[in-house]
Amino acid sequence: PFDSRLSSDGQVLAVCGSQFRTNFQNHVLKVINPQTGQELCSLPDPNKGDGEGLSLDAAGRILACRSGAGEATDFFEIPNGRLAGHSNCGVGSLSRAGAWLAYRLGYSNPIVGVRVWRWESPQQSVVLGAGLWEPASPEFSPDGRFIAWGTSDGTVLVTEMTEVFHRMEQLGLGWR
């Protein structure tokens, strides 16, 4: 398994993968400047992400990587590679500076859709597009104003984050 993510300005490239899916043998998780080839950081064990749970915010400052075969995610500051946080949830996309997180909820979850929440309060979230058939991984726009995702039937949905904030206020979550 292998995955990579590029910052919106093209200055930061995160590469994650391993030779074998079952034991993450020969695991690699590196962050480089693709313009110069300079390695910004290499994240050591035990950060054994499987290469399928990698996200980078648009500015290239926060990297999220699945921490093993489960749904847990570790967050790292780029370029120093310092562990910035941990979540027991999967993460499919980070808004600029990682303020907002989003994740595709598939059929192994009680509800299908795209879950959106603030990094500091994962227990407070809203599910967008609930019940849509097989949502694809969400992505935030580089400026963080929009979130978009698709479905297996070819539908593409784009939502302005101000609408998400409004819905959260309606639900009594009081987010701004």
Accessible surface in RSA format (square Angstrom, percent):
REM  Atomic radii and reference values for relative SASA: ProtOr
REM  Chains: A
REM  Algorithm: Lee & Richards
REM  Probe-radius: 1.40
REM  Slices: 20
REM RES _ NUM      All-atoms   Total-Side   Main-Chain    Non-polar    All polar
REM                ABS   REL    ABS   REL    ABS   REL    ABS   REL    ABS   REL
RES PRO A   1    39.71  28.9   7.61   6.9  32.10 116.7  22.06  18.2  17.65 109.7
RES PHE A   2   138.49  69.3 113.23  70.1  25.27  65.7 113.23  68.6  25.27  72.3
RES ASP A   3    26.14  18.3  23.29  23.2   2.85   6.7   6.48  15.2  19.66  19.6
RES SER A   4    42.15  35.6  33.14  44.2   9.01  20.8   3.24   6.9  38.91  54.5
RES ARG A   5    77.53  32.6  74.30  37.9   3.24   7.7  26.54  36.3  50.99  30.9
RES LEU A   6   105.28  58.6  76.78  54.9  28.50  71.6  76.78  53.9  28.50  76.7
RES SER A   7     3.15   2.7   0.00   0.0   3.15   7.2   0.68   1.4   2.47   3.5
RES SER A   8    65.47  55.3  22.27  29.7  43.19  99.5  26.04  55.5  39.42  55.2
RES ASP A   9    89.07  62.4  61.76  61.5  27.31  64.6  44.06 103.7  45.01  44.9
RES GLY A  10    13.42  16.6   0.00   N/A  13.42  16.6  12.54  34.4   0.88   2.0
RES GLN A  11    73.88  41.3  72.91  53.3   0.97   2.3  28.32  60.3  45.55  34.6
RES VAL A  12    15.37  10.1  15.37  13.9   0.00   0.0  15.37  13.4   0.00   0.0
RES LEU A  13    39.19  21.8  39.19  28.0   0.00   0.0  39.19  27.5   0.00   0.0
RES ALA A  14     0.00   0.0   0.00   0.0   0.00   0.0   0.00   0.0   0.00   0.0
RES VAL A  15    34.23  22.5  34.23  31.0   0.00   0.0  34.23  29.7   0.00   0.0
RES CYS A  16     0.11   0.1   0.11   0.1   0.00   0.0   0.00   0.0   0.11   0.1
RES GLY A  17     7.31   9.0   0.00   N/A   7.31   9.0   6.55  18.0   0.77   1.7
RES SER A  18    14.39  12.2   0.00   0.0  14.39  33.2   4.22   9.0  10.17  14.2
RES GLN A  19   103.08  57.6  73.15  53.5  29.93  71.3  31.93  68.0  71.15  54.0
RES PHE A  20    92.96  46.5  90.39  56.0   2.57   6.7  92.96  56.4   0.00   0.0
RES ARG A  21   132.39  55.6 123.02  62.7   9.37  22.3  59.17  80.9  73.22  44.4
RES THR A  22   129.80  92.3  96.68  98.0  33.12  78.9  85.19 114.4  44.61  67.4
RES ASN A  23    88.54  61.1  69.29  67.0  19.24  46.3  35.40  85.2  53.13  51.4
RES PHE A  24    23.38  11.7  21.08  13.1   2.30   6.0  21.08  12.8   2.30   6.6
RES GLN A  25    84.64  47.3  76.84  56.2   7.80  18.6  22.84  48.6  61.81  46.9
RES ASN A  26    96.63  66.6  70.98  68.6  25.65  61.8  31.61  76.1  65.02  62.8
RES HIS A  27    32.40  17.7   7.13   5.0  25.27  64.7   3.92   4.0  28.48  33.1
RES VAL A  28    64.13  42.2  59.79  54.1   4.33  10.4  64.13  55.7   0.00   0.0
RES LEU A  29     2.15   1.2   0.00   0.0   2.15   5.4   0.00   0.0   2.15   5.8
RES LYS A  30    77.75  37.9  77.69  47.7   0.07   0.2  36.38  32.7  41.37  44.1
RES VAL A  31     0.00   0.0   0.00   0.0   0.00   0.0   0.00   0.0   0.00   0.0
RES ILE A  32    44.58  25.4  44.58  33.2   0.00   0.0  44.58  32.1   0.00   0.0
RES ASN A  33    23.55  16.2  23.55  22.8   0.00   0.0   0.00   0.0  23.55  22.8
RES PRO A  34    52.20  38.0  22.89  20.9  29.32 106.6  25.88  21.4  26.32 163.6
RES GLN A  35   120.12  67.2  81.82  59.8  38.30  91.2  19.79  42.1 100.34  76.1
RES THR A  36    99.06  70.5  59.81  60.6  39.25  93.5  69.20  92.9  29.86  45.1
RES GLY A  37    53.15  65.5   0.00   N/A  53.15  65.5  28.26  77.6  24.89  55.7
RES GLN A  38   110.26  61.7 100.44  73.4   9.83  23.4  35.55  75.7  74.71  56.7
RES GLU A  39    82.51  47.4  61.63  46.6  20.87  49.7  24.44  47.3  58.06  47.4
RES LEU A  40    47.37  26.4  25.87  18.5  21.50  54.1  28.32  19.9  19.05  51.3
RES CYS A  41    15.76  11.9   8.17   9.1   7.59  17.8  15.76  39.9   0.00   0.0
RES SER A  42    55.15  46.6  34.49  46.0  20.66  47.6  16.53  35.2  38.63  54.1
RES LEU A  43     9.92   5.5   4.05   2.9   5.87  14.8   4.05   2.8   5.87  15.8
RES PRO A  44    91.98  67.0  81.14  74.0  10.84  39.4  91.98  75.9   0.00   0.0
RES ASP A  45    87.87  61.6  67.90  67.6  19.97  47.2  26.18  61.6  61.70  61.5
RES PRO A  46   114.82  83.7 102.86  93.8  11.96  43.5 103.00  85.0  11.82  73.5
RES ASN A  47    19.25  13.3  18.45  17.8   0.80   1.9   2.85   6.9  16.40  15.9
RES LYS A  48    72.11  35.2  72.11  44.2   0.01   0.0  51.53  46.4  20.58  21.9
RES GLY A  49     0.33   0.4   0.00   N/A   0.33   0.4   0.15   0.4   0.17   0.4
RES ASP A  50     9.45   6.6   9.28   9.2   0.17   0.4   1.37   3.2   8.08   8.1
RES GLY A  51     1.15   1.4   0.00   N/A   1.15   1.4   0.21   0.6   0.95   2.1
RES GLU A  52    83.71  48.1  59.89  45.3  23.81  56.7  27.98  54.1  55.72  45.5
RES GLY A  53     8.94  11.0   0.00   N/A   8.94  11.0   6.52  17.9   2.41   5.4
RES LEU A  54     3.17   1.8   0.26   0.2   2.90   7.3   0.26   0.2   2.90   7.8
RES SER A  55     3.12   2.6   2.43   3.2   0.69   1.6   2.52   5.4   0.60   0.8
RES LEU A  56    20.83  11.6   0.65   0.5  20.19  50.7   0.65   0.5  20.19  54.3
RES ASP A  57     0.31   0.2   0.00   0.0   0.31   0.7   0.00   0.0   0.31   0.3
RES ALA A  58    17.06  15.7   8.37  12.9   8.69  19.8  14.95  21.0   2.12   5.6
RES ALA A  59    17.94  16.5   2.75   4.2  15.18  34.5   7.30  10.3  10.63  28.2
RES GLY A  60     2.73   3.4   0.00   N/A   2.73   3.4   0.00   0.0   2.73   6.1
RES ARG A  61   147.77  62.0 146.14  74.5   1.63   3.9  42.52  58.1 105.25  63.8
RES ILE A  62    21.11  12.0  21.11  15.7   0.00   0.0  21.11  15.2   0.00   0.0
RES LEU A  63     0.00   0.0   0.00   0.0   0.00   0.0   0.00   0.0   0.00   0.0
RES ALA A  64     0.31   0.3   0.31   0.5   0.00   0.0   0.31   0.4   0.00   0.0
RES CYS A  65     3.61   2.7   3.26   3.6   0.35   0.8   1.24   3.1   2.37   2.6
RES ARG A  66    41.17  17.3  40.59  20.7   0.58   1.4   1.56   2.1  39.61  24.0
RES SER A  67    35.55  30.0  11.24  15.0  24.31  56.0  11.61  24.7  23.94  33.5
RES GLY A  68    13.64  16.8   0.00   N/A  13.64  16.8  13.64  37.4   0.00   0.0
RES ALA A  69    87.16  80.1  56.12  86.6  31.03  70.6  57.95  81.6  29.21  77.4
RES GLY A  70    44.96  55.4   0.00   N/A  44.96  55.4  37.02 101.6   7.94  17.8
RES GLU A  71    85.83  49.3  79.93  60.5   5.90  14.0  48.28  93.4  37.55  30.7
RES ALA A  72    27.03  24.9  24.73  38.2   2.30   5.2  24.73  34.8   2.30   6.1
RES THR A  73     2.43   1.7   2.43   2.5   0.00   0.0   0.64   0.9   1.79   2.7
RES ASP A  74    17.75  12.4  17.75  17.7   0.00   0.0   1.05   2.5  16.70  16.7
RES PHE A  75     0.52   0.3   0.52   0.3   0.00   0.0   0.52   0.3   0.00   0.0
RES PHE A  76     5.20   2.6   5.20   3.2   0.00   0.0   5.20   3.2   0.00   0.0
RES GLU A  77    47.96  27.5  47.96  36.3   0.00   0.0  15.28  29.6  32.67  26.7
RES ILE A  78    13.04   7.4   1.48   1.1  11.56  27.9   2.01   1.4  11.03  29.9
RES PRO A  79    83.43  60.8  81.11  73.9   2.31   8.4  81.13  67.0   2.29  14.3
RES ASN A  80   100.50  69.3  66.23  64.0  34.27  82.5  41.53 100.0  58.97  57.0
RES GLY A  81    14.52  17.9   0.00   N/A  14.52  17.9   3.02   8.3  11.49  25.7
RES ARG A  82   136.33  57.2 127.23  64.9   9.10  21.7  66.71  91.2  69.62  42.2
RES LEU A  83    95.58  53.2  81.79  58.5  13.79  34.7  81.79  57.4  13.79  37.1
RES ALA A  84    34.48  31.7   6.40   9.9  28.08  63.9   8.83  12.4  25.65  67.9
RES GLY A  85    20.79  25.6   0.00   N/A  20.79  25.6  20.19  55.4   0.61   1.4
RES HIS A  86   100.07  54.7  69.90  48.6  30.18  77.2  57.26  59.0  42.82  49.8
RES SER A  87    12.09  10.2   6.58   8.8   5.50  12.7  11.70  24.9   0.38   0.5
RES ASN A  88   124.27  85.7 103.57 100.1  20.70  49.9  29.70  71.5  94.57  91.4
RES CYS A  89    35.16  26.6  30.40  33.9   4.76  11.2   9.05  22.9  26.11  28.2
RES GLY A  90     3.74   4.6   0.00   N/A   3.74   4.6   1.57   4.3   2.17   4.9
RES VAL A  91     8.24   5.4   0.00   0.0   8.24  19.9   0.00   0.0   8.24  22.4
RES GLY A  92    14.03  17.3   0.00   N/A  14.03  17.3  10.85  29.8   3.18   7.1
RES SER A  93     4.32   3.7   2.09   2.8   2.23   5.1   2.23   4.8   2.09   2.9
RES LEU A  94     7.11   4.0   0.00   0.0   7.11  17.9   0.00   0.0   7.11  19.1
RES SER A  95     4.72   4.0   4.70   6.3   0.02   0.0   3.62   7.7   1.10   1.5
RES ARG A  96   101.22  42.5  94.26  48.0   6.96  16.6  45.93  62.8  55.29  33.5
RES ALA A  97    61.83  56.8  47.54  73.4  14.29  32.5  48.58  68.4  13.25  35.1
RES GLY A  98     0.37   0.5   0.00   N/A   0.37   0.5   0.22   0.6   0.15   0.3
RES ALA A  99    42.21  38.8  33.85  52.2   8.37  19.0  42.21  59.4   0.00   0.0
RES TRP A 100    15.75   6.3  15.75   7.6   0.00   0.0   9.86   5.3   5.89   9.6
RES LEU A 101     1.63   0.9   1.63   1.2   0.00   0.0   1.63   1.1   0.00   0.0
RES ALA A 102     0.00   0.0   0.00   0.0   0.00   0.0   0.00   0.0   0.00   0.0
RES TYR A 103    39.58  18.5  39.58  22.5   0.00   0.0  24.60  18.5  14.98  18.5
RES ARG A 104    94.03  39.5  91.37  46.6   2.66   6.3   6.22   8.5  87.81  53.2
RES LEU A 105    16.47   9.2  16.47  11.8   0.00   0.0  16.47  11.6   0.00   0.0
RES GLY A 106    10.90  13.4   0.00   N/A  10.90  13.4   8.45  23.2   2.44   5.5
RES TYR A 107   122.82  57.3  93.02  52.9  29.81  77.6  90.96  68.4  31.86  39.3
RES SER A 108   118.82 100.4  72.20  96.4  46.62 107.4  59.26 126.2  59.56  83.4
RES ASN A 109    49.07  33.8  38.17  36.9  10.90  26.3   3.06   7.4  46.01  44.5
RES PRO A 110   145.69 106.2  99.14  90.4  46.55 169.2 112.63  93.0  33.06 205.5
RES ILE A 111    79.55  45.3  75.84  56.5   3.71   9.0  79.55  57.3   0.00   0.0
RES VAL A 112    15.49  10.2  13.38  12.1   2.11   5.1  13.38  11.6   2.11   5.7
RES GLY A 113     0.07   0.1   0.00   N/A   0.07   0.1   0.07   0.2   0.00   0.0
RES VAL A 114     0.00   0.0   0.00   0.0   0.00   0.0   0.00   0.0   0.00   0.0
RES ARG A 115    36.67  15.4  36.67  18.7   0.00   0.0  13.84  18.9  22.84  13.8
RES VAL A 116     0.00   0.0   0.00   0.0   0.00   0.0   0.00   0.0   0.00   0.0
RES TRP A 117     0.68   0.3   0.68   0.3   0.00   0.0   0.01   0.0   0.67   1.1
RES ARG A 118    43.04  18.1  43.04  21.9   0.00   0.0   8.27  11.3  34.77  21.1
RES TRP A 119    60.56  24.3  54.25  26.3   6.32  14.8  39.25  20.9  21.31  34.6
RES GLU A 120   125.88  72.3  93.94  71.1  31.94  76.0  65.58 126.9  60.30  49.2
RES SER A 121    15.12  12.8  15.12  20.2   0.00   0.0  12.51  26.6   2.61   3.7
RES PRO A 122    46.58  33.9  45.99  41.9   0.59   2.1  46.27  38.2   0.31   1.9
RES GLN A 123   146.81  82.1 107.26  78.4  39.55  94.2  69.67 148.3  77.14  58.5
RES GLN A 124    57.83  32.3  55.88  40.8   1.96   4.7  11.94  25.4  45.89  34.8
RES SER A 125    35.49  30.0  15.69  20.9  19.80  45.6   0.00   0.0  35.49  49.7
RES VAL A 126    13.26   8.7   9.63   8.7   3.64   8.8  13.26  11.5   0.00   0.0
RES VAL A 127    39.96  26.3  20.80  18.8  19.16  46.2  20.80  18.1  19.16  52.0
RES LEU A 128    21.34  11.9  18.88  13.5   2.47   6.2  21.34  15.0   0.00   0.0
RES GLY A 129    26.89  33.2   0.00   N/A  26.89  33.2  14.92  40.9  11.96  26.8
RES ALA A 130    56.84  52.3  28.80  44.4  28.04  63.8  28.99  40.8  27.84  73.8
RES GLY A 131    63.82  78.7   0.00   N/A  63.82  78.7  34.65  95.1  29.16  65.3
RES LEU A 132    59.02  32.9  57.09  40.8   1.93   4.8  58.90  41.4   0.12   0.3
RES TRP A 133   147.47  59.2 142.24  68.8   5.23  12.3 128.03  68.3  19.44  31.5
RES GLU A 134    76.74  44.1  71.24  53.9   5.50  13.1  18.56  35.9  58.18  47.5
RES PRO A 135     3.56   2.6   0.19   0.2   3.38  12.3   0.19   0.2   3.38  21.0
RES ALA A 136    49.30  45.3  42.14  65.0   7.16  16.3  49.30  69.4   0.00   0.0
RES SER A 137    63.82  53.9  50.17  67.0  13.65  31.4  21.44  45.7  42.38  59.4
RES PRO A 138     0.05   0.0   0.05   0.0   0.00   0.0   0.05   0.0   0.00   0.0
RES GLU A 139    92.20  52.9  90.49  68.5   1.72   4.1  49.90  96.5  42.31  34.5
RES PHE A 140    19.68   9.8   2.09   1.3  17.60  45.8   2.59   1.6  17.09  48.9
RES SER A 141    27.51  23.2  18.19  24.3   9.32  21.5  25.08  53.4   2.43   3.4
RES PRO A 142    74.22  54.1  73.53  67.0   0.69   2.5  74.22  61.3   0.00   0.0
RES ASP A 143    82.17  57.6  59.23  59.0  22.95  54.3  39.13  92.1  43.04  42.9
RES GLY A 144    16.85  20.8   0.00   N/A  16.85  20.8   5.99  16.4  10.86  24.3
RES ARG A 145   129.52  54.4 123.96  63.2   5.55  13.2  49.43  67.6  80.09  48.5
RES PHE A 146    66.52  33.3  66.52  41.2   0.00   0.0  66.52  40.3   0.00   0.0
RES ILE A 147     0.20   0.1   0.00   0.0   0.20   0.5   0.20   0.1   0.00   0.0
RES ALA A 148    32.14  29.6  30.34  46.8   1.80   4.1  30.47  42.9   1.67   4.4
RES TRP A 149    11.71   4.7   4.62   2.2   7.09  16.6  11.52   6.1   0.19   0.3
RES GLY A 150    15.65  19.3   0.00   N/A  15.65  19.3  11.51  31.6   4.15   9.3
RES THR A 151    15.04  10.7   1.87   1.9  13.18  31.4   2.82   3.8  12.22  18.5
RES SER A 152    67.77  57.3  24.67  32.9  43.11  99.3  35.88  76.4  31.89  44.7
RES ASP A 153   106.57  74.6  65.97  65.7  40.60  96.0  41.88  98.6  64.69  64.5
RES GLY A 154    60.95  75.2   0.00   N/A  60.95  75.2  38.42 105.4  22.53  50.5
RES THR A 155    57.00  40.5  48.84  49.5   8.16  19.4  36.70  49.3  20.30  30.7
RES VAL A 156   110.29  72.6  83.18  75.3  27.11  65.3  83.18  72.3  27.11  73.5
RES LEU A 157    51.29  28.6  48.74  34.9   2.55   6.4  51.29  36.0   0.00   0.0
RES VAL A 158    93.31  61.4  60.77  55.0  32.54  78.4  60.77  52.8  32.54  88.3
RES THR A 159    32.31  23.0  28.47  28.9   3.84   9.2  17.99  24.2  14.32  21.7
RES GLU A 160    62.03  35.6  57.20  43.3   4.82  11.5   6.82  13.2  55.20  45.1
RES MET A 161     4.74   2.5   4.74   3.1   0.00   0.0   4.74   4.0   0.00   0.0
RES THR A 162    79.44  56.5  74.34  75.4   5.10  12.2  67.71  91.0  11.73  17.7
RES GLU A 163   102.78  59.0  98.66  74.6   4.11   9.8  32.23  62.3  70.55  57.6
RES VAL A 164     1.54   1.0   0.14   0.1   1.40   3.4   1.50   1.3   0.04   0.1
RES PHE A 165    49.00  24.5  49.00  30.4   0.00   0.0  49.00  29.7   0.00   0.0
RES HIS A 166    95.33  52.1  93.15  64.7   2.19   5.6  65.97  68.0  29.37  34.2
RES ARG A 167   110.84  46.5 110.75  56.5   0.09   0.2  31.83  43.5  79.02  47.9
RES MET A 168     0.00   0.0   0.00   0.0   0.00   0.0   0.00   0.0   0.00   0.0
RES GLU A 169    63.24  36.3  47.22  35.7  16.02  38.2  21.90  42.4  41.35  33.8
RES GLN A 170   111.04  62.1  71.50  52.3  39.54  94.1  32.35  68.9  78.69  59.7
RES LEU A 171    86.61  48.2  56.62  40.5  29.99  75.4  61.60  43.3  25.00  67.3
RES GLY A 172    65.74  81.1   0.00   N/A  65.74  81.1  33.84  92.9  31.90  71.5
RES LEU A 173    43.62  24.3  32.86  23.5  10.76  27.0  33.48  23.5  10.14  27.3
RES GLY A 174    57.29  70.7   0.00   N/A  57.29  70.7  32.58  89.4  24.72  55.4
RES TRP A 175    14.23   5.7  11.28   5.5   2.95   6.9  12.91   6.9   1.32   2.1
RES ARG A 176   201.51  84.6 171.03  87.2  30.48  72.6  79.83 109.1 121.68  73.7
END  Absolute sums over single chains surface
CHAIN  1 A     8793.7       6624.3       2169.4       4852.4       3941.3
END  Absolute sums over all chains
TOTAL          8793.7       6624.3       2169.4       4852.4       3941.3
